[in-house]
Amino acid sequence: MLGRHEQATRMLRDVYSGRLKLHGEEHERTIVAANNYVASLLALQRLEEIKSLMRKTIPVAQRVLGDSRDVTLTMRWAYARALFEDADATLEDLREAVTTLVEAERAACRVLGGTHPIAVGIGRTLRNARAMLRARETPPGSA
């Protein structure tokens, strides 16, 4: 909130690293620390770091916490954002982002309700990702 995003990110990285050493990757506190770290990385638009960390951590969160936990949902949301917000995103990246968001939105609405902030945010991101995918899939001059 003070605008010291770099400092906050370093601190959250250290917390995550400490949790990994103390509890291992399959502990709920480690998973939550990874999620908090990713949120700070999003603020800095460090998309490659997010993708790398989430590719390792989301399967662990799904196995340990399940697909429908708020932490797992926000991780999938952040991963999809990192995919489609990347200026170098491929069509495959955009499609993966949309698929990830569709699944996450469905789970969020089922478990949290359609008006929950996580479900609303995932839905908004899904609309943006779909629009970007449509724009990239539509050949120039055919719209």
BELCOR-V508621 format. One record per pair of residues at least 12 apart in sequence whose C-alpha atoms are under 10 Angstrom apart, sorted by sequence separation. I is the first residue (numbers start at 1). J is the second residue. If there is no record, write none. Layout:
BEGIN
I;J  I;J
END
This chain:
BEGIN
18;30  19;31  38;50  60;72  61;73  83;95  84;96  85;97  107;119  108;120  16;29  17;30  19;32  20;33  37;50  38;51  58;71  59;72  80;93  81;94  83;96  84;97  105;118  106;119  109;122  16;30  19;33  20;34  58;72  61;75  62;76  80;94  83;97  84;98  104;118  105;119  108;122  109;123  15;30  16;31  18;33  19;34  35;50  38;53  57;72  58;73  61;76  80;95  82;97  83;98  104;119  105;120  108;123  16;32  17;33  34;50  37;53  38;54  58;74  80;96  81;97  105;121  106;122  16;33  17;34  58;75  59;76  79;96  80;97  81;98  105;122  106;123  15;33  16;34  35;53  57;75  58;76  79;97  80;98  104;122  105;123  14;33  15;34  16;35  34;53  35;54  57;76  78;97  80;99  81;100  103;122  104;123  105;124  13;33  16;36  17;37  34;54  55;75  77;97  80;100  81;101  102;122  105;125  12;33  13;34  15;36  16;37  54;75  55;76  58;79  76;97  79;100  80;101  101;122  102;123  105;126  12;34  15;37  16;38  35;57  53;75  54;76  79;101  100;122  101;123  104;126  12;35  13;36  14;37  34;57  35;58  77;100  78;101  101;124  102;125  12;36  13;37  34;58  54;78  55;79  76;100  77;101  80;104  101;125  102;126  12;37  13;38  50;75  54;79  76;101  77;102  101;126  102;127  11;37  12;38  31;57  35;61  53;79  54;80  77;103  100;126  101;127  9;36  10;37  12;39  13;40  30;57  31;58  34;61  51;78  52;79  73;100  76;103  77;104  98;125  99;126  9;37  12;40  13;41  50;78  51;79  54;82  73;101  76;104  77;105  97;125  98;126  101;129  102;130  8;37  9;38  11;40  12;41  31;60  32;61  50;79  51;80  75;104  76;105  97;126  98;127  101;130  9;39  10;40  31;61  50;80  51;81  52;82  73;103  74;104  98;128  99;129  9;40  10;41  25;56  26;57  30;61  47;78  48;79  50;81  51;82  73;104  98;129  99;130  8;40  9;41  25;57  28;60  47;79  50;82  51;83  72;104  73;105  97;129  98;130  7;40  8;41  9;42  27;60  28;61  31;64  49;82  50;83  96;129  97;130  98;131  6;40  9;43  26;60  27;61  31;65  47;81  48;82  70;104  73;107  74;108  95;129  98;132  5;40  6;41  9;44  25;60  26;61  36;71  39;74  47;82  48;83  73;108  94;129  95;130  98;133  5;41  25;61  28;64  35;71  38;74  39;75  42;78  45;81  46;82  47;83  67;103  68;104  94;130  97;133  6;43  26;63  27;64  28;65  34;71  35;72  38;75  41;78  42;79  45;82  47;84  67;104  68;105  70;107  95;132  5;43  6;44  26;64  27;65  33;71  36;74  47;85  48;86  68;106  69;107  70;108  94;132  95;133  5;44  25;64  26;65  32;71  35;74  36;75  39;78  42;81  47;86  68;107  69;108  94;133  95;134  31;71  32;72  35;75  38;78  42;82  45;85  46;86  47;87  67;107  68;108  93;133  94;134  31;72  34;75  35;76  38;79  41;82  45;86  67;108  68;109  70;111  77;118  81;122  84;125  91;132  92;133  68;110  69;111  70;112  77;119  80;122  84;126  91;133  94;136  28;71  32;75  35;78  68;111  69;112  85;128  90;133  91;134  94;137  31;75  68;112  74;118  77;121  78;122  81;125  84;128  85;129  73;118  74;119  77;122  80;125  81;126  84;129  91;136  73;119  76;122  77;123  80;126  83;129  84;130  90;136  91;137  71;118  74;121  78;125  81;128  85;132  70;118  74;122  77;125  81;129  84;132  70;119  73;122  77;126  80;129  84;133
END
